[in-house]
């Protein structure tokens, strides 16, 4: 019984010493930490959601002409799709205004399967018209864009600016790549924070 009492007292004494040392270390670390005015890399920055504009800037569509005149023949569209290795084009009128969209699916379901000839069929005969199109704004989040695609079972979204003008195009692949890069960035920031290399205090 005496041994148990002695061990209990020793344990309590050891825990009190450890607690005091931990409190001292924690206090000194917080005291040495810089104020918010010296933050260089705020921890909250990893919560900023990627937008359609972010995906667009990484897209293959950003460097090519993704439009085609609606009066052109489907064969011309197929050639352009193959040349750029893409799956969709925005159709425009004489003023360059968006009138619709044509994709690989349109060719397969409305030309090949119906026995029509792509060299004799105009794009406007099989394209999806602007009134029925699903589009996105540059400021829309990647998550919102993915929701639109999944809901409507589509793989491309024309992007419009604040005035409603088409300024770009993104595919589901562009969105997936953006999400993956965003997750990798968050993991890196969290890892740096855990290792004391960055995070809230901006240390290197």
Secondary structure as the mmCIF struct_conf table of DSSP 4:
data_model
#
loop_
_struct_conf.conf_type_id
_struct_conf.id
_struct_conf.beg_label_comp_id
_struct_conf.beg_label_asym_id
_struct_conf.beg_label_seq_id
_struct_conf.end_label_comp_id
_struct_conf.end_label_asym_id
_struct_conf.end_label_seq_id
HELX_RH_AL_P HELX_RH_AL_P1 UNK A 2 UNK A 32
BEND BEND1 UNK A 33 UNK A 33
HELX_LH_PP_P HELX_LH_PP_P1 UNK A 34 UNK A 35
HELX_RH_3T_P HELX_RH_3T_P1 UNK A 36 UNK A 38
BEND BEND2 UNK A 40 UNK A 41
HELX_RH_3T_P HELX_RH_3T_P2 UNK A 43 UNK A 47
HELX_LH_PP_P HELX_LH_PP_P2 UNK A 48 UNK A 50
STRN STRN1 UNK A 51 UNK A 51
HELX_RH_AL_P HELX_RH_AL_P2 UNK A 52 UNK A 58
BEND BEND3 UNK A 59 UNK A 59
HELX_RH_3T_P HELX_RH_3T_P3 UNK A 60 UNK A 63
BEND BEND4 UNK A 64 UNK A 64
STRN STRN2 UNK A 67 UNK A 69
TURN_TY1_P TURN_TY1_P1 UNK A 70 UNK A 71
BEND BEND5 UNK A 72 UNK A 72
STRN STRN3 UNK A 73 UNK A 73
HELX_RH_AL_P HELX_RH_AL_P3 UNK A 74 UNK A 84
TURN_TY1_P TURN_TY1_P2 UNK A 85 UNK A 85
BEND BEND6 UNK A 87 UNK A 87
STRN STRN4 UNK A 88 UNK A 92
TURN_TY1_P TURN_TY1_P3 UNK A 94 UNK A 95
BEND BEND7 UNK A 96 UNK A 96
STRN STRN5 UNK A 98 UNK A 103
HELX_RH_AL_P HELX_RH_AL_P4 UNK A 104 UNK A 107
HELX_RH_PI_P HELX_RH_PI_P1 UNK A 108 UNK A 112
TURN_TY1_P TURN_TY1_P4 UNK A 113 UNK A 115
TURN_TY1_P TURN_TY1_P5 UNK A 118 UNK A 120
BEND BEND8 UNK A 121 UNK A 121
STRN STRN6 UNK A 122 UNK A 122
HELX_RH_3T_P HELX_RH_3T_P4 UNK A 123 UNK A 125
TURN_TY1_P TURN_TY1_P6 UNK A 126 UNK A 126
BEND BEND9 UNK A 127 UNK A 127
STRN STRN7 UNK A 128 UNK A 129
HELX_RH_3T_P HELX_RH_3T_P5 UNK A 130 UNK A 132
STRN STRN8 UNK A 135 UNK A 137
TURN_TY1_P TURN_TY1_P7 UNK A 138 UNK A 139
BEND BEND10 UNK A 140 UNK A 140
STRN STRN9 UNK A 141 UNK A 141
HELX_RH_AL_P HELX_RH_AL_P5 UNK A 142 UNK A 152
TURN_TY1_P TURN_TY1_P8 UNK A 153 UNK A 153
BEND BEND11 UNK A 155 UNK A 155
STRN STRN10 UNK A 156 UNK A 160
TURN_TY1_P TURN_TY1_P9 UNK A 162 UNK A 163
BEND BEND12 UNK A 164 UNK A 164
STRN STRN11 UNK A 166 UNK A 171
HELX_RH_AL_P HELX_RH_AL_P6 UNK A 172 UNK A 194
TURN_TY1_P TURN_TY1_P10 UNK A 195 UNK A 196
BEND BEND13 UNK A 197 UNK A 198
HELX_RH_3T_P HELX_RH_3T_P6 UNK A 199 UNK A 201
TURN_TY1_P TURN_TY1_P11 UNK A 202 UNK A 202
#
